[in-house]
Amino acid sequence: MRVLVACETSGAIRQRMIDAGHDCISCDILPADDNSPYHYQGDVFDMLDQEWDLIIMHPPCTALSLSGNGTYAKGKAKHNERLEAIVWTVKLWETAKGVSPRVAMENPMSVIFPHIDCDKVQYVHPWEYGHGEQKKTGFALHGLPELKPTDIVEGREQRIWKMGPSPDRWKERSKTYSGIAKAIVDQWTINP
């Protein structure tokens, strides 16, 4: 399959796709963490002028996440940034659906999902895919089935929520868990 992993720098999904034999590229305005040659550094819309079999997107969630309501909610200092993020993300979603029959958009508990036209929104946790942690993550789905849990494990630590301040905290919080990445590759690339 031809796969685009948009707004990803970690390569967590991209590299698993390549290892599984798919023609995959990631893109982001930032460079790839692993210096992969299969990463386009630039505007995601540059990659949406061609057809893809599958697009998986991780749009920036800072202004969209419910955890940011203290700063981005109506009446708060950065509410206009939230409104701009909603407009940009809806445009990204609609453009992706126009060039691919299968699209998934990942975001945490977020204000974006009611604004997009999707088949369904599914929430997953890392503990359903082999990681003893909680981090409720949503996937808006277009033309894709819901992910099925692959390895339900004990442990419900909120490691991400408890993370202390650091320069790379935002990046660590946004990285896709390897068990979820494996499920995405195994379940969303069957019968393209």
C-alpha positions as CSV (number, residue, x, y, z in Angstrom):
1,M,0.0,0.0,0.0
2,R,1.0,3.6,-0.5
3,V,0.8,5.1,3.0
4,L,1.2,8.7,4.3
5,V,1.8,9.3,8.0
6,A,1.1,13.0,8.4
7,C,2.4,15.1,11.2
8,E,4.7,12.4,12.5
9,T,8.4,12.9,13.4
10,S,9.0,9.8,15.6
11,G,8.7,7.3,12.7
12,A,6.8,4.9,15.0
13,I,4.2,4.1,12.4
14,R,6.2,4.9,9.3
15,Q,9.0,2.5,10.1
16,R,6.6,-0.4,11.0
17,M,4.8,0.2,7.6
18,I,8.1,0.1,5.7
19,D,9.2,-3.1,7.7
20,A,5.9,-4.7,6.6
21,G,6.6,-4.0,3.0
22,H,4.5,-0.9,2.4
23,D,5.5,2.2,0.4
24,C,5.3,4.7,3.3
25,I,6.5,8.2,4.0
26,S,6.0,10.5,7.0
27,C,5.9,14.2,6.9
28,D,6.0,17.1,9.3
29,I,7.4,20.6,9.4
30,L,10.0,19.2,11.7
31,P,12.8,16.7,10.7
32,A,12.4,13.0,11.4
33,D,13.8,12.0,14.8
34,D,15.6,9.0,13.2
35,N,16.9,11.0,10.1
36,S,15.0,8.7,7.8
37,P,15.1,9.3,4.1
38,Y,11.4,8.3,4.1
39,H,10.4,11.6,5.7
40,Y,9.3,14.8,4.0
41,Q,10.1,17.9,6.0
42,G,7.5,20.5,5.0
43,D,3.9,21.4,4.8
44,V,1.6,18.4,5.0
45,F,-0.6,19.9,2.2
46,D,2.3,19.5,-0.2
47,M,1.8,15.7,0.2
48,L,-1.9,15.8,-0.4
49,D,-1.8,16.6,-4.1
50,Q,-1.5,12.8,-4.9
51,E,-3.5,9.7,-4.2
52,W,-2.8,7.4,-1.2
53,D,-4.2,4.0,-0.2
54,L,-4.1,5.0,3.5
55,I,-3.4,8.3,5.4
56,I,-2.8,8.4,9.1
57,M,-2.7,11.8,10.6
58,H,-1.5,13.2,14.0
59,P,-2.4,16.9,13.7
60,P,-1.0,19.2,16.5
61,C,-3.3,18.9,19.5
62,T,-2.1,21.6,21.9
63,A,-4.9,24.0,21.1
64,L,-7.5,21.2,20.4
65,S,-7.0,19.1,23.5
66,L,-9.6,19.3,26.3
67,S,-6.7,19.4,28.7
68,G,-5.9,22.9,27.3
69,N,-9.4,24.3,28.1
70,G,-7.8,26.5,30.8
71,T,-6.0,28.4,28.1
72,Y,-7.9,27.8,24.9
73,A,-11.6,27.6,25.9
74,K,-14.1,30.3,25.0
75,G,-13.3,33.4,26.9
76,K,-9.7,32.4,27.5
77,A,-6.6,34.1,26.3
78,K,-5.8,31.8,23.4
79,H,-9.3,30.9,22.2
80,N,-8.7,32.3,18.8
81,E,-5.7,29.9,18.4
82,R,-8.2,27.1,19.1
83,L,-10.6,28.3,16.5
84,E,-7.7,28.6,13.9
85,A,-6.6,25.1,14.8
86,I,-10.1,23.7,14.3
87,V,-10.3,25.4,10.8
88,W,-6.9,24.0,9.8
89,T,-7.6,20.5,11.1
90,V,-11.0,20.3,9.4
91,K,-9.3,21.4,6.1
92,L,-6.6,18.7,6.6
93,W,-9.3,16.0,7.2
94,E,-11.4,17.0,4.2
95,T,-8.4,17.2,1.9
96,A,-7.1,13.8,3.1
97,K,-10.5,12.2,2.5
98,G,-10.4,13.6,-1.1
99,V,-7.2,11.7,-1.9
100,S,-7.5,8.5,0.1
101,P,-10.3,6.0,0.7
102,R,-8.9,5.2,4.1
103,V,-8.1,8.0,6.6
104,A,-7.5,8.0,10.3
105,M,-6.8,11.1,12.4
106,E,-5.4,10.7,15.9
107,N,-6.0,13.2,18.7
108,P,-6.4,13.0,22.5
109,M,-9.7,13.9,24.2
110,S,-10.3,16.8,21.9
111,V,-12.7,19.5,20.7
112,I,-12.0,18.5,17.0
113,F,-14.1,15.4,16.6
114,P,-17.6,17.0,16.6
115,H,-16.3,19.3,13.8
116,I,-15.3,16.6,11.3
117,D,-17.4,14.3,9.1
118,C,-16.2,10.8,9.8
119,D,-17.6,7.3,10.0
120,K,-16.9,7.0,13.7
121,V,-14.5,8.0,16.5
122,Q,-12.8,5.3,18.5
123,Y,-10.9,5.7,21.7
124,V,-8.1,3.4,22.7
125,H,-5.7,3.1,25.6
126,P,-2.1,1.8,25.6
127,W,-3.0,-1.0,28.1
128,E,-5.1,-2.6,25.3
129,Y,-2.0,-3.0,23.2
130,G,0.7,-4.2,25.6
131,H,1.6,-1.1,27.6
132,G,0.6,-0.8,31.3
133,E,-0.5,2.8,30.9
134,Q,-3.5,5.0,30.5
135,K,-3.7,7.6,27.8
136,K,-7.1,7.9,26.2
137,T,-6.5,8.6,22.5
138,G,-9.1,9.1,19.8
139,F,-9.1,8.1,16.2
140,A,-11.5,9.6,13.7
141,L,-12.0,6.9,11.1
142,H,-13.0,7.2,7.4
143,G,-13.2,3.9,5.5
144,L,-11.4,2.0,8.3
145,P,-12.5,-0.5,10.9
146,E,-12.0,0.2,14.6
147,L,-8.8,-1.1,16.0
148,K,-9.2,-4.3,18.0
149,P,-7.2,-4.7,21.3
150,T,-4.2,-7.0,20.8
151,D,-2.7,-7.4,24.3
152,I,-4.7,-6.3,27.3
153,V,-2.3,-6.0,30.2
154,E,-2.4,-5.0,33.9
155,G,-1.3,-1.6,35.0
156,R,-3.1,1.7,34.6
157,E,-0.4,4.2,35.3
158,Q,-0.9,7.7,34.0
159,R,2.8,8.2,33.1
160,I,2.1,10.8,30.3
161,W,-0.2,12.9,32.6
162,K,2.4,12.8,35.4
163,M,5.4,13.8,33.3
164,G,7.3,16.7,34.7
165,P,8.3,19.8,32.7
166,S,11.1,19.4,30.2
167,P,12.1,20.8,26.8
168,D,10.9,17.5,25.0
169,R,7.8,16.9,27.1
170,W,5.5,17.7,24.2
171,K,7.3,15.3,21.9
172,E,7.3,12.5,24.4
173,R,3.6,13.0,25.1
174,S,2.8,12.8,21.4
175,K,4.8,9.7,20.5
176,T,2.7,6.7,19.3
177,Y,3.1,3.6,21.5
178,S,4.7,0.7,19.7
179,G,1.8,-1.7,20.4
180,I,-0.7,0.7,18.9
181,A,1.6,1.3,15.9
182,K,1.8,-2.5,15.4
183,A,-2.0,-2.8,15.6
184,I,-2.4,0.0,13.0
185,V,-0.1,-1.7,10.6
186,D,-1.5,-5.2,11.1
187,Q,-5.2,-4.2,11.0
188,W,-5.5,-1.3,8.7
189,T,-3.3,-2.6,5.8
190,I,-5.3,-5.8,5.2
191,N,-7.2,-6.1,1.9
192,P,-6.5,-2.6,0.6
